[in-house]
Structure formats: C-alpha cells, structure tokens
Amino acid sequence: MKKVIFVLALLIFIAGCAAPVEELQEVKQPEPLENVQEVTPLEQNTESNTIVADENANSEPVGESKPKWTYGGLAIGGNYADSDFVELGNGKYRMYYAVEPEVPGNKLEVYSATSSDGIAWTPENGVRRTFTVFPDVIKLSDGTWRMYFQNAGVIKSATSSDGLSWKDDSGTRMDEKNNEGLTFENVAGPTTIYDNGKYIMVYSGAISGKYKDAPNNRMAVLLWATSSDGLKFEVKEIALDSRND
C-alpha cells in the first residue's frame, strides 16, 4: 500500500514540475518578390569545372588597337629599291635609295632625296655613291654620318660630314664568316642602330638552296653582330632562320 502511494506521489510531483507547452503559432508563407529579373547562369564545363567565356568577347587589351596603313602613292618613281631614311633635324628627312641591279648599264648608284613631311620627296642633285647596294645610314655622336652597304658580296662602310659626299672606310665590316658553320655565298642588307654606346647590326647571309614552292635557288638567314666603334663587329648568332617551316 505504501509503495502504491509513493508511486502516485512521485507521478504527481513530476507532472507538477513539467514546463507548460506553448501553443504552436501559425507559420505564414513568405510573400512573393516583385520585379526580380531572371539571371541566366554562365555555361559551365562540367568536366573541368571551368567557366566558358563568351566566344564573342573582345580579346584585345583595353586601350590598344591595331595600326592601320593607307597606301599613299609613290615617294620616288623609277626603278629604285632598298631605301633608307635619316632624320636631319628641324623637321627634315633624307632618303637614300639605290638603282635596281636589273637596270641595264647601271653602276649600282645610290641617290638621295629630302622631305619635310615624309610624304613628298625632292630628289637631290648628283649621285651619292656608285657600286653600293643596300645603303644603311646612321648618325654618329660627333654629328657626322656613316653608311654601311654591300659591295662585292661583303659589307663595307663610308663616312660623310654632310651626308652627300662619302669617303670609304678601310677594311670590311662583315664578311661570310659566322659561328653557325654555314657557308654563305654573300652577306648583305645591313640594318644598324646605335644604342647605349654599342652598335648593333642585323644582316643577311645567302645560302645555296631552295624554299618550298619558291622559284629561287637561294635561301637566307638573318644574323646579328655588335661593335663598340662601328668598325670592328663581333658576330653573335642567328637572329632569324627563314629555313624553318
């Protein structure tokens, strides 16, 4: 009997200590959003997990554009080639240009013309040099001029105080010797700059051989050389090998 009473008393005590249960409140559905634009997801490559960019996007860097060239007509009419240009100062320029070797009876003459805008050119009287091919002229630090050119299959040079009358320098600037083990038929086409106290020349060496789908029987590579005085050059290496496919 005592056990029954104890159990009943214990149950009444536990029931009295239990916290009352709050009534559940009604859950309201959220109101639909208005004026929401649908966003189209980016196409995704599921294999590599990378975003696929729009193929129509502009790949050029911002602010850069490709140069556009417009043909401006003849500068010097006639059978001439291999022109080179120098700036004379005061907004004037001089062009050196050579007669084409195919012209009958020529002496491989080099002529000159001047311009104030680089478009309209006035030929100067006389001949600058004979038996000179690929004229390449630079201004020296003392205000005089040096011309590099091809003669008899090698590259030579001459100097001038006015850019009109030229005196040959002794010796040869570049010959067929090279560090690549190539046998050149000749060297030609010098292009020279003076930069940070050093002369840098790029020139071509002719090799017997044929290009694919080309009629000529001669190929060429471009080499470069440096000099501290503009007279004695040290051959470096091939700058561009046109024999490569």
C-alpha positions as CSV (number, residue, x, y, z in Angstrom):
1,M,0.0,0.0,0.0
2,K,2.8,2.4,0.9
3,K,4.5,1.6,-2.4
4,V,1.4,2.5,-4.4
5,I,1.0,5.7,-2.5
6,F,4.7,6.6,-3.1
7,V,4.5,5.9,-6.8
8,L,1.3,8.1,-7.1
9,A,3.0,10.9,-5.2
10,L,6.1,10.7,-7.4
11,L,4.0,10.9,-10.5
12,I,2.1,14.0,-9.2
13,F,5.4,15.7,-8.4
14,I,6.9,15.0,-11.8
15,A,3.8,16.3,-13.5
16,G,3.9,19.5,-11.5
17,C,7.5,20.2,-12.4
18,A,7.0,19.8,-16.2
19,A,7.0,23.1,-18.2
20,P,3.8,24.0,-19.9
21,V,3.9,23.5,-23.7
22,E,3.4,26.8,-25.7
23,E,0.8,26.7,-28.4
24,L,2.1,26.4,-31.9
25,Q,1.8,29.6,-33.9
26,E,0.6,29.5,-37.5
27,V,3.5,29.7,-40.0
28,K,3.0,32.3,-42.7
29,Q,4.2,31.7,-46.2
30,P,6.6,34.4,-47.5
31,E,5.2,36.9,-49.9
32,P,6.4,36.6,-53.5
33,L,9.2,39.0,-54.5
34,E,8.3,41.5,-57.2
35,N,10.4,43.0,-60.1
36,V,13.0,40.3,-59.9
37,Q,14.8,39.7,-63.3
38,E,15.8,36.2,-64.2
39,V,19.5,35.7,-64.3
40,T,20.9,33.3,-67.0
41,P,23.7,31.2,-65.5
42,L,27.1,31.0,-67.2
43,E,27.8,28.0,-69.3
44,Q,30.0,25.7,-67.3
45,N,32.3,22.9,-68.4
46,T,31.3,20.0,-66.1
47,E,34.4,18.0,-67.0
48,S,37.0,20.7,-66.0
49,N,34.8,22.8,-63.7
50,T,35.9,25.9,-65.6
51,I,33.7,28.8,-66.7
52,V,33.4,29.0,-70.5
53,A,33.9,32.6,-71.6
54,D,31.8,34.3,-74.3
55,E,33.4,33.5,-77.6
56,N,32.4,36.9,-78.9
57,A,34.3,38.7,-76.2
58,N,37.0,41.1,-77.4
59,S,40.4,39.6,-76.7
60,E,42.4,42.7,-77.4
61,P,43.7,44.6,-74.3
62,V,41.7,47.7,-73.4
63,G,43.1,50.8,-75.0
64,E,45.1,49.1,-77.7
65,S,44.3,49.0,-81.4
66,K,45.9,47.5,-84.4
67,P,47.7,50.0,-86.6
68,K,46.1,50.8,-89.9
69,W,48.1,51.6,-93.0
70,T,46.9,53.5,-96.0
71,Y,48.7,53.5,-99.3
72,G,49.9,57.0,-100.1
73,G,51.3,56.6,-103.6
74,L,54.8,56.8,-105.0
75,A,57.6,58.6,-103.0
76,I,60.2,58.3,-105.7
77,G,59.2,57.0,-109.2
78,G,61.5,54.8,-111.3
79,N,63.5,51.6,-111.0
80,Y,64.8,52.1,-107.5
81,A,64.8,50.0,-104.3
82,D,66.4,49.5,-100.9
83,S,65.6,52.9,-99.4
84,D,66.8,54.1,-96.0
85,F,65.8,57.2,-94.1
86,V,67.5,59.5,-91.6
87,E,66.3,62.5,-89.6
88,L,68.2,65.7,-90.4
89,G,66.6,67.8,-87.7
90,N,64.4,70.9,-88.0
91,G,61.6,68.7,-89.3
92,K,63.5,67.4,-92.3
93,Y,64.4,63.9,-93.5
94,R,66.7,62.4,-96.1
95,M,66.1,59.3,-98.1
96,Y,68.8,57.2,-99.6
97,Y,67.8,54.8,-102.4
98,A,69.6,52.6,-104.9
99,V,69.0,51.8,-108.6
100,E,67.8,48.3,-109.2
101,P,70.6,45.9,-110.3
102,E,68.5,44.8,-113.2
103,V,68.6,48.2,-114.9
104,P,70.8,47.9,-118.0
105,G,74.2,49.7,-117.8
106,N,73.8,50.7,-114.2
107,K,76.8,51.3,-111.8
108,L,74.8,50.4,-108.7
109,E,74.2,54.1,-107.9
110,V,72.8,55.5,-104.7
111,Y,70.8,58.7,-104.8
112,S,69.2,60.9,-102.2
113,A,66.1,63.0,-101.7
114,T,64.8,65.3,-98.9
115,S,61.3,65.8,-97.4
116,S,59.7,68.0,-94.7
117,D,56.8,65.6,-94.1
118,G,58.0,62.2,-95.1
119,I,55.4,62.1,-97.9
120,A,56.5,64.5,-100.6
121,W,60.2,64.0,-101.6
122,T,62.5,66.2,-103.7
123,P,65.5,64.4,-105.3
124,E,68.9,66.0,-104.6
125,N,71.3,66.6,-107.5
126,G,74.1,64.2,-108.2
127,V,74.9,60.6,-107.2
128,R,75.8,59.8,-103.6
129,R,77.8,56.7,-104.3
130,T,78.4,54.0,-107.0
131,F,78.8,50.3,-106.7
132,T,76.9,50.4,-103.5
133,V,73.9,48.2,-102.6
134,F,71.6,48.3,-99.6
135,P,72.6,51.6,-98.1
136,D,72.1,51.9,-94.4
137,V,72.9,55.3,-92.8
138,I,73.2,56.3,-89.1
139,K,74.3,59.5,-87.4
140,L,77.4,59.3,-85.3
141,S,77.9,61.0,-81.9
142,D,80.1,63.7,-83.5
143,G,77.4,64.8,-85.9
144,T,78.9,63.0,-88.9
145,W,77.3,60.1,-90.8
146,R,78.3,56.5,-91.6
147,M,76.8,54.4,-94.4
148,Y,77.0,50.6,-94.3
149,F,76.5,48.9,-97.6
150,Q,77.1,45.8,-99.6
151,N,80.0,45.7,-102.1
152,A,81.5,42.6,-103.8
153,G,79.5,40.3,-101.5
154,V,80.6,41.7,-98.2
155,I,79.5,44.7,-96.0
156,K,81.7,47.8,-96.0
157,S,81.3,51.4,-94.8
158,A,81.9,55.0,-95.6
159,T,81.7,58.3,-93.7
160,S,80.4,61.8,-94.5
161,S,80.3,65.1,-92.8
162,D,77.2,66.3,-94.8
163,G,75.5,63.1,-95.9
164,L,76.2,63.9,-99.5
165,S,79.9,63.3,-100.2
166,W,81.2,60.0,-98.9
167,K,84.7,58.6,-98.2
168,D,85.3,54.9,-97.9
169,D,86.4,53.4,-94.5
170,S,89.3,51.0,-94.9
171,G,88.6,47.3,-94.4
172,T,85.5,45.2,-94.3
173,R,82.8,45.4,-91.7
174,M,81.2,42.0,-92.2
175,D,82.2,39.0,-94.4
176,E,80.9,35.4,-94.9
177,K,82.5,34.2,-91.6
178,N,80.0,33.1,-88.9
179,N,79.7,31.0,-85.8
180,E,77.0,28.7,-87.2
181,G,79.1,26.6,-89.6
182,L,77.2,28.0,-92.5
183,T,78.7,28.6,-96.0
184,F,77.4,32.0,-97.2
185,E,77.6,33.0,-100.9
186,N,77.5,36.6,-99.7
187,V,76.3,38.9,-96.9
188,A,74.0,41.8,-97.5
189,G,71.2,44.1,-96.3
190,P,72.7,45.6,-93.1
191,T,70.4,47.4,-90.7
192,T,72.3,49.2,-87.9
193,I,71.4,51.1,-84.8
194,Y,73.4,52.8,-82.0
195,D,72.1,52.0,-78.5
196,N,73.8,52.6,-75.1
197,G,77.3,53.0,-76.5
198,K,77.0,50.0,-78.8
199,Y,76.4,49.4,-82.5
200,I,74.0,46.6,-83.3
201,M,73.8,45.3,-86.8
202,V,71.4,42.8,-88.3
203,Y,72.3,41.5,-91.8
204,S,71.5,38.6,-94.1
205,G,73.6,35.6,-95.3
206,A,72.8,33.9,-98.5
207,I,72.8,30.1,-98.7
208,S,72.5,27.9,-101.7
209,G,69.2,26.0,-101.6
210,K,65.5,26.2,-102.4
211,Y,62.5,27.2,-100.3
212,K,59.4,25.0,-100.7
213,D,57.2,26.3,-103.5
214,A,59.6,29.1,-104.4
215,P,61.4,29.5,-107.7
216,N,64.7,31.0,-106.4
217,N,67.8,28.8,-105.7
218,R,69.0,30.8,-102.7
219,M,67.9,31.0,-99.1
220,A,68.9,33.4,-96.4
221,V,69.2,33.7,-92.6
222,L,69.5,36.8,-90.5
223,L,72.4,37.2,-88.1
224,W,73.3,40.0,-85.7
225,A,76.6,41.4,-84.6
226,T,77.8,44.2,-82.2
227,S,80.6,46.7,-82.2
228,S,81.9,49.3,-79.8
229,D,83.4,51.6,-82.5
230,G,81.1,50.8,-85.5
231,L,84.0,49.4,-87.5
232,K,85.0,46.1,-85.9
233,F,82.0,43.8,-85.4
234,E,81.6,40.6,-83.4
235,V,79.2,38.1,-84.9
236,K,76.8,36.8,-82.3
237,E,74.3,34.3,-83.6
238,I,71.3,33.7,-85.9
239,A,68.5,36.2,-85.3
240,L,66.0,34.7,-87.7
241,D,66.3,31.5,-89.7
242,S,64.0,31.6,-92.7
243,R,64.6,28.0,-93.5
244,N,62.4,27.0,-90.6
245,D,58.8,25.9,-91.6
